[in-house]
Amino acid sequence: MQPTRKLAADLQRSAIEEGVQDMMIRQVKFSKGFVGRLSHGADLLSELTTLCSEKDVPFGRVEAIGAVQKARIGFYNQSKREYEFITLDQPLEIMNLTGNVSLKDDKPMVHAHITLGDRDGKAYGGHLAPGTIVFACEYIIQRIEGDTYMRDFDEETGLPLWKS
């Protein structure tokens, strides 16, 4: 067994021994990636998702920096099991956007979180939602090779999570 596979197997075995039954660990290989700039005025989430579909990235990771004209971000209310959204109708800097790509209903789904900053240095963060409009944005999308994680409804959390 390769050292990294052994480490993954040891971590999973340790988690099971500690009672963490749903821990998922898999060694992956990153392959081709894409870098570029998104269109001014585009919906940030929609444009990233379209790129993943067009560039055949069913499983991968996403990063971006730049600025938005306005934003819509979400917070998952765990007790209500639903997202609550806020709209920030002002220019903001994208301090960080990080996320992943996997398949939901046989189509690439970008799941990303974003941290935004305003002119006074105040930060906002949450789940990237439709309605976040690009001012200028540079992105990196990297494909992960091998079996793709699929998203499916998770009864325990009420979320569409990765299934093994």
VEXLUMDO-812658 format. One record per atom (N, C-alpha, C, O, CB): residue in three letters; z, x, y. Coordinates in steps of 0.1 Angstrom, whole numbers, plus 2048, in hexadecimal, padded with zeros to 3 digits. Glycine has a CB too. Layout:
ALAZXY ...
END
This chain:
MET8008097F4 MET800800800 MET80080980C MET80781380D MET80C7F6800 GLN7F8806817 GLN7F780D823 GLN80480C82A GLN80B801829 GLN7EB80982C PRO808816832 PRO81581583A PRO816809842 PRO821803842 PRO816822842 THR80C80584A THR80E7F9852 THR80F7EC84A THR8167E384E THR8027F885C ARG8087EB83F ARG8097E0836 ARG8177DF830 ARG81D7D582E ARG7FE7E082B LYS81C7EB82C LYS8297EC826 LYS8347E7831 LYS83D7E082D LYS82D7FA822 LEU8327EB83D LEU83B7E7848 LEU83B7D884A LEU8457D284B LEU8387EE855 ALA82F7D284A ALA82E7C484B ALA8347BD840 ALA83B7B3842 ALA81F7C084C ALA8327C2834 ALA8387BC828 ALA8477BD828 ALA84E7B3825 ALA8327C281B ASP84C7C882C ASP85B7CA82D ASP8617C1838 ASP86C7BC836 ASP85E7D9831 LEU85A7BF843 LEU85F7B684E LEU8607A8849 LEU8697A184B LEU8567B785A GLN8557A4842 GLN85579683D GLN860794832 GLN86678A832 GLN847793837 ARG86179E829 ARG86B79D81F ARG87979C825 ARG882794821 ARG86B7A9815 SER87C7A4830 SER8887A4837 SER88B79783E SER89679283D SER8897B0841 ALA881791844 ALA88278484A ALA886779840 ALA88E771843 ALA875781852 ILE87F77A835 ILE88277082A ILE890771826 ILE897767823 ILE87877181F GLU89577D824 GLU8A378081F GLU8AD77B82A GLU8B8776826 GLU8A578F81D GLU8A977B837 GLU8B2776841 GLU8B0767844 GLU8B776284D GLU8AF77E84E GLY8A876183C GLY8A775283D GLY89C74E847 GLY89B74284A GLY8B374C842 VAL89375784C VAL888753855 VAL87C75184C VAL87575A848 VAL88575E85F GLN87A744848 GLN87074183E GLN862740843 GLN85874383C GLN873734838 ASP86073D850 ASP85373B855 ASP84D74685D ASP843745864 ASP85372F85E MET85375285B MET84E75E862 MET84076285C MET83F762850 MET85876A861 MET837765865 MET829769861 MET827777866 MET828779872 MET81F75F866 ILE82377F85D ILE81F78D861 ILE812791859 ILE81178F84D ILE82A79785E ARG809796861 ARG7FD79A85A ARG7F77A6862 ARG7F77A686E ARG7F278F859 GLN7F27B085B GLN7EC7BB861 GLN7DE7B7865 GLN7D77B085D GLN7EB7C8858 VAL7D97BA871 VAL7CC7B7876 VAL7C57C387B VAL7CB7CD87E VAL7CD7AC881 LYS7B87C187C LYS7AF7CC882 LYS7A87C688E LYS7A17BC88D LYS7A57D1877 PHE7AA7CD899 PHE7A37C98A5 PHE7957CF8A5 PHE7937DA8A2 PHE7AB7CD8B2 SER78B7C78A9 SER77E7CC8A9 SER7777CA8B7 SER77E7CC8C1 SER7757C589E LYS76B7C68B7 LYS7637C58C4 LYS76B7BD8CE LYS7727B38CB LYS7567BF8C1 GLY7697C18DA GLY76F7BA8E5 GLY7657B78F0 GLY75A7BD8F0 GLY77B7C18EA PHE7697AF8FA PHE7617AC905 PHE7697AD912 PHE7757A9912 PHE75B79D903 VAL7637B291C VAL76A7B3929 VAL7607AD933 VAL7547AE931 VAL76E7C192D GLY7657A793D GLY75C7A2948 GLY76479B953 GLY77079C954 GLY753798941 ARG75D79395A ARG76278C966 ARG75E77D964 ARG75377A961 ARG75D792973 LEU768775967 LEU766766966 LEU75F761973 LEU76076897D LEU77375F963 SER759756972 SER75375097D SER75D74A988 SER766744984 SER749745979 HIS75A74D994 HIS76274799F HIS76173899F HIS75673299D HIS75D74D9AD GLY76C73199F GLY76C72399F GLY76D71C991 GLY76E710990 GLY76071D9A6 ALA76C725987 ALA76D720979 ALA77B71C975 ALA78572197B ALA76772A96F ASP77C71496B ASP789711965 ASP78D71D95C ASP78571F952 ASP78970395D LEU79872395E LEU79B730957 LEU79C72E948 LEU796735941 LEU7A973595C LEU7A3724944 LEU7A5722935 LEU79871E92F LEU794723924 LEU7AF717933 SER790715935 SER783710930 SER77971C92F SER77271D925 SER77E705938 GLU779724939 GLU76F730939 GLU77373A92E GLU76A73F927 GLU76F736946 LEU78073D92C LEU784746921 LEU781740914 LEU77C74790B LEU793749922 THR783733912 THR78072D905 THR77172D902 THR76D72F8F7 THR78571E905 THR76972A90C THR75A72A90B THR756738907 THR74D73A8FE THR753726918 LEU75B74290D LEU75775090A LEU75A7538FB LEU7527598F4 LEU75F75A913 CYS76674F8F6 CYS76A7518E8 CYS76074A8DF CYS75C7508D4 CYS77874C8E6 SER75C73E8E2 SER7527378DA SER74473E8DA SER73E7418D0 SER7507298DF GLU7407428E6 GLU7337488E8 GLU7327568E1 GLU72875A8DC GLU72F7498F6 LYS73D75E8E2 LYS73D76B8DD LYS74376C8CF LYS7457778CA LYS7467748E6 ASP7447618C8 ASP7497608BA ASP7567678B8 ASP7577718B1 ASP73E7668B1 VAL7607638C0 VAL76E7688BF VAL77775C8BA VAL77D7568C2 VAL77376E8CC PRO77875A8AD PRO7807508A8 PRO78F7548A7 PRO79874B8A5 PRO77B74B89A PHE7917618A7 PHE79F7668A6 PHE7A07738AE PHE79877C8AC PHE7A3769897 GLY7A97738B8 GLY7A977F8C1 GLY7B577E8CB GLY7BE7768C9 GLY79C7808C8 ARG7B37878D5 ARG7BD7878DF ARG7B67878ED ARG7AB78B8EE ARG7C67948DE VAL7BD7828F7 VAL7B8781904 VAL7C178690F VAL7CD78590E VAL7B4772907 GLU7BC78D919 GLU7C4792924 GLU7BB790931 GLU7AF790930 GLU7C77A1923 ALA7C278E93C ALA7BA78D948 ALA7C378F954 ALA7D078E954 ALA7B477E94A ILE7BD79495F ILE7C379596C ILE7BA790977 ILE7AE78E974 ILE7C77A496F GLY7BF78E983 GLY7B678998E GLY7BE780997 GLY7CA78299A GLY7AA782988 ALA7B777599A ALA7BD76B9A3 ALA7B875D9A1 ALA7AD75C99C ALA7BB76F9B2 VAL7C07539A4 VAL7BB7459A2 VAL7BC73E9B0 VAL7C47419B8 VAL7C373E998 GLN7B47349B1 GLN7B472B9BD GLN7C07219BD GLN7C671E9C7 GLN7A77249C0 LYS7C271D9B1 LYS7CE7149AE LYS7D071599F LYS7C871A997 LYS7CB7059B2 ALA7DC71099A ALA7E071298C ALA7E6705987 ALA7EC6FE98E ALA7E971E98A ARG7E570497A ARG7ED6F9973 ARG7F3700967 ARG7EC70695E ARG7E36ED96E ILE800700966 ILE80770795B ILE8116FD955 ILE8156F395B ILE80F713960 GLY814700948 GLY81C6F7940 GLY8296FE93B GLY82970A939 GLY8156F1936 PHE8326F5938 PHE83F6F9931 PHE8416EF926 PHE8406E3928 PHE84B6F993B TYR8436F491A TYR8456EB90E TYR8546E790E TYR85D6EF90B TYR8416F2901 ASN8566DA910 ASN8636D490F ASN8666D2900 ASN8616C98FA ASN8646C7917 GLN86F6DA8FB GLN8726DA8ED GLN8796CE8E8 GLN8776C98DD GLN87B6E68E9 SER8816C88F0 SER8886BC8EC SER87F6B08EC SER8806A78E3 SER8956B98F5 LYS8766AF8F6 LYS86C6A48F7 LYS8606A78EE LYS85869D8EB LYS8686A1905 ARG85E6B38EA ARG8526B88E2 ARG8456B48EA ARG83C6AF8E4 ARG8536B18D4 GLU8456B88F6 GLU8396B68FE GLU8396C090A GLU8436C590E GLU8386A7904 TYR82C6C290E TYR82B6CB91A TYR82D6C4927 TYR82A6B8928 TYR81D6D191A GLU8336CB930 GLU8356C693E GLU82D6D0946 GLU82E6DC945 GLU8446C6942 PHE8256CB950 PHE81C6D3958 PHE8206D3966 PHE8246C996C PHE80E6CF956 ILE81D6DE96D ILE81E6DE97C ILE8116E4981 ILE80A6EC97B ILE82A6E7980 THR80D6DF98D THR8016E4993 THR8066EC99F THR80E6E79A7 THR7F86D8997 LEU8006F89A1 LEU8037019AC LEU7F67019B4 LEU7ED7089B1 LEU80770F9A8 ASP7F66F99BF ASP7E96F89C7 ASP7E97029D2 ASP7EB6FE9DE ASP7E86E99CC GLN7E870E9CE GLN7E87199D8 GLN7E27269D1 GLN7E17279C5 GLN7F671D9DD PRO7DD72F9DA PRO7D773B9D4 PRO7E37449CE PRO7ED7459D3 PRO7D07449DF LEU7E07499C2 LEU7EA7519BA LEU7E375D9B4 LEU7D875C9B0 LEU7F17489B0 GLU7EB7689B2 GLU7E67739AB GLU7E977199C GLU7F476C998 GLU7EC7809B0 ILE7E0775993 ILE7E3775985 ILE7EA783982 ILE7E378D981 ILE7D677397C MET7F7782980 MET7FE78F97E MET7FD79396F MET7FC79F96C MET80D78D981 ASN7FB789967 ASN7F978B958 ASN7F477F952 ASN7FA774954 ASN806791951 LEU7EB780949 LEU7E7775940 LEU7E577C933 LEU7DE785931 LEU7D976E945 THR7EC776929 THR7EB77C91B THR7EB770912 THR7F2766914 THR7F7785918 GLY7E3771907 GLY7E27678FE GLY7DB76A8F1 GLY7D77768EF GLY7DB75B904 ASN7D87608E9 ASN7D17638DC ASN7C67588DB ASN7C674E8E2 ASN7DB7638D0 VAL7BE75B8D1 VAL7B37518CD VAL7B474F8BF VAL7B67588B7 VAL7A57578D1 SER7B47428BB SER7B473E8AD SER7AC7318AC SER7A772C8B6 SER7C273D8A7 LEU7AA72C8A0 LEU7A272089E LEU7AB71489E LEU7B5713897 LEU79A721891 LYS7A77098A5 LYS7AD6FC8A4 LYS7A26F28A3 LYS7996F28AC LYS7B66F98B1 ASP7A26EA899 ASP7976E1896 ASP7896E8896 ASP77F6E389B ASP7966D68A2 ASP78A6F488F ASP77E6FC88D ASP777701899 ASP76B706899 ASP7746F4885 LYS77E7028A5 LYS7797078B1 LYS7837118B7 LYS78F7108B5 LYS7766FC8BC PRO77E71C8BD PRO7887258C3 PRO79071F8CE PRO78C7178D6 PRO7807318CA MET79D7228CD MET7A771D8D6 MET7AE7288DD MET7B47318D6 MET7B17138D0 VAL7AE7298EA VAL7B57348F1 VAL7C372E8F4 VAL7C47248FB VAL7AE7388FE HIS7CD7358F0 HIS7DB7328F3 HIS7E073E8FB HIS7E27498F7 HIS7E47308E6 ALA7E273B908 ALA7E6746912 ALA7F274191A ALA7F473691E ALA7DA74A91A HIS7FA74B91E HIS80474A928 HIS800752934 HIS7FA75C933 HIS81274E922 ILE80574E940 ILE80075494C ILE80C755955 ILE81574D956 ILE7F574C953 THR80D76195C THR816763967 THR80F765974 THR80576C975 THR81F770964 LEU81275D97E LEU80B75C98B LEU815760996 LEU82175D995 LEU80574F98D GLY8107669A0 GLY81876A9AC GLY8127649B9 GLY8067649BB GLY81A7799AD ASP81B7609C2 ASP81775B9CF ASP8187669D9 ASP81C7719D6 ASP81E74E9D3 ARG8147629E5 ARG81476C9F0 ARG8227719F4 ARG82377C9FA ARG80E7659FD ASP82D76A9F0 ASP83A76F9F3 ASP8407769E7 ASP84C77A9E8 ASP8437639F6 GLY8397789DD GLY83E7809D1 GLY8457779C7 GLY84B77C9BD GLY84778A9D6 LYS84576A9C9 LYS84B7619C0 LYS84275F9B4 LYS83675E9B5 LYS84E7539C6 ALA8487609A8 ALA84075F99B ALA841751995 ALA84C74B996 ALA84476A992 TYR83774D98E TYR836740987 TYR830744979 TYR82874D978 TYR82D73598E GLY83573D96F GLY82F740962 GLY830735959 GLY83872B95A GLY83674C95C GLY82773594F GLY82772B945 GLY81A72B93C GLY81373593C GLY82971D94B HIS818720935 HIS80D71F92C HIS80171C935 HIS80171293D HIS80F713922 LEU7F6723934 LEU7EA72193B LEU7E4714937 LEU7E271192C LEU7DF72C939 ALA7E170B941 ALA7DC6FE93F ALA7CF6FC946 ALA7CC703950 ALA7E66F3943 PRO7C66F2942 PRO7BA6EF949 PRO7BE6EB958 PRO7C96E595A PRO7B36E3942 GLY7B56EF961 GLY7B86EC96F GLY7BC6F8977 GLY7BF6F7983 GLY7C36E2970 THR7BC704970 THR7BE710977 THR7B171697B THR7A8719972 THR7C671B96E ILE7AE717988 ILE7A171A98D ILE7A0729992 ILE7A872D99A ILE79D710999 VAL79672F98C VAL79473E98F VAL79074099D VAL78773A9A2 VAL78A744985 PHE79674A9A3 PHE7917509B0 PHE78975D9AC PHE77D75F9AF PHE79C7549BA ALA7907669A5 ALA78A77299F ALA792775993 ALA79E775993 ALA78977E9A9 CYS78B779988 CYS79277B97B CYS78B785972 CYS77F78396F CYS79576E974 GLU79279096E GLU78C799965 GLU793797957 GLU7A0796957 GLU78D7A896A TYR78C79794D TYR792794940 TYR78E79F935 TYR7857A6936 TYR78D78693B ILE79679F92B ILE7947A691E ILE79679D913 ILE7A1796912 ILE79D7B391D ILE78C79B90A ILE78E7938FE ILE78B79D8F2 ILE7807A38F2 ILE7847878FE GLN79479D8E9 GLN7927A68DD GLN79379E8D1 GLN79D7978CF GLN79C7B28DD ARG7897A08C8 ARG7887998BB ARG79179F8B1 ARG7937AC8B1 ARG77A7988B6 ILE7987978A9 ILE79F79C89D ILE797799891 ILE79378D88F ILE7AE79689D GLU7957A3889 GLU78D7A187D GLU79579B871 GLU7A279C871 GLU7877AE878 GLY78F796867 GLY79579185C GLY79778285C GLY79177B864 GLY7A379785A ASP7A077D854 ASP7A376E853 ASP7A876A861 ASP7B1770867 ASP7AD76B848 THR7A375E865 THR7A7758872 THR7B374F870 THR7B4748866 THR79C750878 TYR7BD750879 TYR7C8746879 TYR7C273987E TYR7BB739888 TYR7D474B881 MET7C772F878 MET7C372187B MET7D071A881 MET7DB71D87D MET7BE71986F ARG7CD71288B ARG7D870A891 ARG7D96FD88B ARG7CF6F6889 ARG7D770A8A1 ASP7E56F8888 ASP7E76EB883 ASP7F56E6888 ASP7FD6EE88B ASP7E66EB873 PHE7F66D9887 PHE8036D388C PHE80F6D8884 PHE80F6D8878 PHE8026C488B ASP8196DD88B ASP8256E1885 ASP8306D7887 ASP8346D4893 ASP82A6EF88B GLU8356D187C GLU83E6C687D GLU84B6C9884 GLU8516C288B GLU8416C086F GLU8506D6881 GLU85D6DA887 GLU85D6DB896 GLU8676D889D GLU8616E7881 THR8526E089C THR8516E28AA THR8496D88B2 THR84B6D68BE THR84C6F08AD GLY8406D18AB GLY8376C88B2 GLY82B6CF8B8 GLY8236C98C0 GLY83E6C08BC LEU8296DC8B5 LEU81E6E48BB LEU8136E78B1 LEU8166E78A5 LEU8246F18C1 PRO8076EA8B6 PRO7FD6EF8AD PRO7FF6FE8AB PRO7FA7068B3 PRO7EE6EC8B3 LEU8057028A0 LEU80871089E LEU7FF716893 LEU7F870E88B LEU81771189A TRP7FF723892 TRP7F872A887 TRP7FD72687A TRP809725877 TRP7F8739889 LYS7F4724871 LYS7F8721863 LYS7F372D85B LYS7E873385D LYS7F171485D SER7FA731850 SER7F673C848 SER7ED73883D SER7E8740835 SER802743842 
END
